[in-house]
Amino acid sequence: MTRPLPFDVAPWSLGLSGFDEHGLAHRESVFSLSNGHLGWRGNPDEGDPHRTPGSYLNGFFERHPMPYAEDGYGYPDAGQSVINVPDGKILRLFVDDEPFDIRHGRVIRHEQRLDFRAGTLTREIEWTSPAGRTVEIVSTRLVSLTHRSVAAVRYEVRAGDGPCAITVQSEIVANEPLTEVHPDPRVKEALAAPLESLGDHLLGTRATLVHVTRRSRLGVAVAMDHVVRCTGGPPVIATETSADLARTTIRADLNEGDRLDIVKVVGHEWSDSPSATELRDRADAAVIEALGIGWDELVAAQRAYLDEYWACADVLIEGEPRLQQAVRFALFHVCQAAARLESRSIPGKGLTGAGYQGHTFWDSETFVLPVLTSTAPASAAQALRWRHATLGHARERATQLGLKGAVFAWRTIDGQESSGYWPASMIAFHLGADIAAAVRGYVRATGDEEFEREAGLEILVETARMWVSLGRWDDAGLFHIDGVTGPDEYSAMTDDNTYTNLSAKANLEGAVDAALRHPDVSEALGVSADEIDDWRRTAEGMTIPFNERLGVHEPSAGFTSRELWDFASSAPDRYPLQEHFPYFDLYRKQVIKQADLVLALYTAHEAFTQEEKARAFTYCEALTVRDSSLSAGVQSVIAAEVGQLELAADYLAEAATLDLDDLQGDTADGLHIASLASLWTAITAGIGGMRHGVSGLRFAPRLPAQLSRVSFGIRIGGRTLHLDITPETTLYRLTSGPELGIEHFGRELVLRPGAETTAANPPAAAPGPRPAQPASRAPRPFSTAFAP
């Protein structure tokens, strides 16, 4: 683990005082702003110093060759990588004739703060130049949650101790360098300067750059304009453009106490059918509209959007202030990742960095969409409509693999497969069931019949067809799915992966139910009564491996018979294992990268008895090394369910601090959006015991000893339900909509809008022995994780 940055502890913001180039990239990721369409990393306004100058648009990428040691049938012939769009957040400052650089002169004060309610990043600096001139700088940055294409900065400079000449160079810079995606020189060449100019335009003080990617032929336009006020002499403003640079220079003479106040608005547009004129006009229009609205109204709209979001999404924690901060930090970034998706995906890093090359994975549907479905369902719908829009690519991929239905891309930006390593990716077919589960969860929670008819049913049908064609029947009448990889990437190409098979079973059952609900749509999709019967029969015949001798479900068939990994000889500095040991050895041993069977205990919770869950959890704990950011959250959920509340709290703390403390040493590449989302799941499904089942919505709340109160809200069927949990009782409050039936520890409750219902939490049974983890892989204790 790298040395954590010393963030302050505050309930509704995250701040950092001082400046140290140590952890600069980590800092940039944490202080990123985005809205699902547009993302700006938390680089300094002046551009330098920086590690990764990130300015991203969702879905905008460049193609590059896929380097293989040896080609094979079905391998993707081109990769996709997110690239920087022209960067409009730069404002370079000169005091008299000296450039402001935080690394030079004397920094009297430097503070950054990410405000979760205002949706802004502020920066306050007091600096004395090497020549002895002092200025105060206040910067406030936002990426608009209400205006899809707009980001804005208010940049104020005050002369501190005497007259000085202030010059600000406000820029749009194209073809900024990327971090290395791959050492292959062909990949480097393709991504070195991926943008080709289609024109630079100047109209008054508004400047616009238009480019197209050289290989993927995606067009992008970025425009900027300014509102300038000065309490000193009148400013002088000049704007110029060239192919890869637009610059507005603002100069003003200030006396002591005078201020130069600049509001910079930047508009961003892209298209896969680029027309330079249309792109320019759209980017210009975004800027003109935002300038007409004005800075104050942009800020007010940002706050109003987040007020509405937090009215349901907020989680209140009493007992550990840093956990309270971490939960809101996580939910703020989940909101940012999806607010203005508009039928785009949610990349693994959101728009906070270029990690994973900007690709979207299964964890979007499995970890992020349940949070959005329960707190911001319109965003969840947009993400699912993006998946639906990629069905053409998914059908083509299925045909290429000799399968029916649809095979969605394991990692992608536009829906085409972009993974070059098939054992741990392209055969991870569980992705199809994960998408189907997100569809079913969204429809169940919202009742959105229009979505189900227009998009959801087709996804369920095509994934069900894929499962039937992928598996096989044995002589005993059991259905098997061979040669696949489940969520645990240390066990590739296994037979009858339990998570995969149970997910496929639910997928098939969901397809049956939806097809019968909408017979007219099913008929239009070519679904027959015989096909529905086939789905039902396949679900009923699904094989779920179980080791009778050990009394545990197996992660996959035969897994419990493998040789155990030699954990005693795996020193702490040899993790993650994939970076120090060959995959072939990992694949044939009993070692688990991330919760796999444990994830099934949660997602398919009705398939197991409580005793089976406890045994499976204990078995998996001894083998799970958590070399994945996706593990701790779900381990916390099941630890809580089986009564191991102390362990659940430890895993909760790990999920909460993974990015804030950079536990895996890779937050520099961007935040782990799915891991941040899993923190919400660890609270609602772990502490809250929330489950959706055949009997409806149920809760079994249990607080770990470290916490005295937890409250959260969810949206369900057009209603908003709030829970307030203390050790002894749970208060349920339905704020809107018709009455709602739930279960509380198996007891049926009918909740009525506007009324409060309080139910006692029955005493918890004494926990059994705490499960052991592999040597050196136990989670940090809760108290240690949150120590000052």
Secondary structure, 3 states (H helix, E strand, C coil): CCCCCCCCCCCCEEEEECCCCCCHHHHHHHCCEECCCEEECCCCCCCCCCCCCCEEECCCEEEEECCCCCCCCCCCCEEEEECCCCEEEEEEEEECCEECCCCCCEEEEEEEEEECCCCEEEEEEEEECCCCCEEEEEEEEEECCCCCCEEEEEEEEEECCCCEEEEEEEEEECCCCCCCCCCCHHHHHHHHCCEEEEEEEEECCEEEEEEEECCCCCEEEEEEEEEEEECCCCCEEEEEEECCEEEEEEEEEECCCCEEEEEEEEEEEEECCCCHHHHHHHHHHHHHHHHHHCHHHHHHHHHHHHHHHHHHHCCEEECCHHHHHHHHHHHHHHHHHHCCCCCCCCCCCCCCCCHHHHCECCHHHHHHHHHHHHHCHHHHHHHHHHHHHCHHHHHHHHHHCCCCCCCCCCCECCCCCCCCCHHHHHCCCHHHHHHHHHHHHHHHHHCCHHHHHHHHHHHHHHHHHHHHHHCEECCCCCEECCCECCCCCCCCCECCCHHHHHHHHHHHHHHHHHHHHCHHHHHHCCCCHHHHHHHHHHHHCECCCEECCCCEECCCCCHHHCEECCHHHCCHHHCCHHHCCCHHHHHCEECECCCCHHHHHHHCHHHCCHHHHHHHHHHHHCCECCCCCCHHHHHHHHHHHCCCHHHHHHHHHHHHHCCCCCCCCCHHHCCCHHHHHHHHHHHHHHHCCCEEECCEEEECCCCCCCCCEEEEEEEECCEEEEEEECCCEEEEEECCCCCEEEEECCEEEEECECCEEEEECCCCCCCCCCCCCCCCCCCCCHHHHCCC
